[in-house]
């Protein structure tokens, strides 16, 4: 009986780990896929942690391309882009890319590629 109980508990933990590890990884890849679709160019108006929404790290951008404000969510980013980007920075990102460029001394300098924990996977959608 004890052998059976240990096997059930061990099986439960293996299934739990596999389900949540796969789920998180897939969510990260979906987030990266959606991020790559976005295009913006503008000035950072504000940045904050939205504690009312699961502590999402938000960067508000006044987008020159569309003329509207854009909310950039960086809560799963592993490269600390949220810490590097400052209010007043002029930033841009092209569609199909995961690199944000920041205006530094008159030139757009690339930041590290944004990674939501999916860069090591070949994710095609």
Buried (B, 14 or more C-beta within 10 A) or exposed (E): EEEEEEEEEEEEEEEEEEEEEEEEBEBBBBBBBEBBEBBBBBBBEEBEEEEEEEEBBBBBBBBEEEEEEBEBBBBBBEBEBBEEBEEEBBBBBBEEBBEBBBEEEEEEEEBBEBBBBBBEEEBEE
